[in-house]
Amino acid sequence: MAGIPTPTVEWSRSNQRQMPPNAETVPGGVIRFARLTGTESGEYTCSASNAAGRAKAVARLTVQRSAEIVSVLPSPDQLAVVERGGRLALTCVARGDPMPRVEWEIVASGGRGGAASTQL
């Protein structure tokens, strides 16, 4: 932080949203977050002012979340039986940030207790 006299720095959340309870400002114009949950994502405005003037800057925070399977249909404990030539729809719903890519893999038993897999 530079300026003469030393500027006063304040952080605020854009759109008049309240600062999250796990955010704290520390000396040197720093905002620190403890245990991010994702609700902290958004824009934050840093305002600095002293007798010589005022300046603002906006920072954007995006909290990524790891991939999570929400549902699989038919469910893993259900056996799907389809006649040869028939159709089967398998559905996998996942969430995360960024949005995860869903891939399917066929795992078939080999002739002697082995397994083979094919990625779809």
C-alpha positions in Angstrom: 0.0 0.0 0.0 1.5 3.3 -1.0 0.6 7.0 -0.6 1.4 10.0 1.5 -0.3 10.2 3.9 -0.9 6.4 4.1 -4.3 5.7 2.7 -7.2 4.1 4.7 -8.3 0.9 3.0 -11.8 -0.6 3.2 -13.3 -3.7 1.6 -17.0 -4.1 0.7 -19.0 -6.5 -1.3 -20.6 -5.4 -4.5 -24.3 -5.0 -4.8 -24.7 -4.0 -1.2 -24.3 -7.6 -0.1 -23.1 -8.3 3.4 -19.5 -9.4 3.9 -19.4 -13.1 4.7 -18.8 -13.9 8.4 -15.6 -15.8 7.6 -14.0 -12.7 6.0 -11.7 -10.3 7.9 -9.6 -7.3 6.9 -6.1 -7.3 8.2 -3.5 -4.5 8.1 -2.0 -3.7 4.7 -5.3 -3.6 2.8 -5.7 -7.4 2.8 -9.0 -9.3 3.1 -8.6 -12.8 4.3 -11.2 -15.6 4.1 -11.2 -18.7 6.4 -12.8 -22.0 5.3 -14.3 -21.0 2.0 -17.7 -22.6 1.3 -18.7 -21.1 -2.1 -21.1 -18.5 -0.7 -18.2 -16.0 -0.8 -18.0 -16.0 -4.6 -18.6 -12.6 -6.1 -17.1 -9.2 -6.5 -15.4 -7.2 -3.8 -14.5 -3.6 -3.9 -11.3 -2.2 -2.4 -11.6 1.5 -1.6 -8.5 3.5 -0.6 -8.5 7.1 0.5 -6.2 9.8 1.9 -6.0 13.6 1.9 -4.8 13.5 -1.7 -7.8 11.5 -3.1 -9.6 8.3 -3.4 -9.2 5.1 -5.6 -11.3 2.0 -6.1 -10.6 -1.4 -7.6 -12.8 -4.5 -8.0 -11.7 -8.1 -7.4 -13.7 -11.1 -8.4 -13.6 -14.3 -6.3 -14.7 -17.7 -7.7 -14.7 -20.6 -5.3 -14.3 -23.9 -7.1 -16.1 -27.1 -5.8 -14.9 -30.6 -6.5 -17.1 -32.9 -8.6 -19.9 -34.7 -6.9 -22.3 -37.3 -8.3 -25.8 -36.2 -7.5 -27.7 -39.2 -8.9 -27.3 -42.2 -11.2 -30.2 -43.9 -12.9 -30.9 -46.7 -12.8 -29.3 -46.7 -9.3 -26.2 -48.7 -8.7 -28.1 -51.3 -6.6 -30.6 -51.9 -9.5 -29.9 -54.4 -12.2 -30.9 -53.1 -15.7 -31.9 -55.9 -18.0 -32.4 -55.1 -21.7 -33.1 -57.5 -24.5 -30.5 -57.7 -27.4 -31.2 -54.8 -29.8 -33.1 -52.9 -27.1 -32.3 -49.5 -25.8 -31.1 -48.4 -22.3 -30.7 -44.9 -21.0 -28.1 -44.4 -18.2 -28.3 -41.1 -16.5 -25.5 -39.6 -14.3 -26.1 -36.1 -12.8 -23.0 -34.4 -11.4 -22.3 -30.9 -10.0 -19.2 -28.9 -9.2 -17.6 -25.7 -10.2 -16.4 -25.7 -12.8 -19.1 -28.1 -14.1 -17.6 -31.6 -14.3 -17.6 -33.6 -17.5 -19.4 -37.0 -17.1 -17.8 -40.1 -18.7 -19.0 -43.6 -18.8 -17.0 -46.8 -18.8 -18.1 -50.4 -19.6 -16.6 -52.9 -17.2 -17.1 -56.5 -18.3 -15.9 -59.7 -16.7 -13.2 -61.5 -18.7 -13.3 -65.2 -19.4 -11.0 -66.2 -16.5 -12.0 -63.9 -13.8 -10.3 -60.8 -15.4 -11.9 -57.6 -16.3 -11.9 -55.5 -19.3 -13.0 -51.9 -19.6 -14.0 -49.7 -22.5 -14.4 -45.9 -22.2 -17.5 -44.6 -23.8 
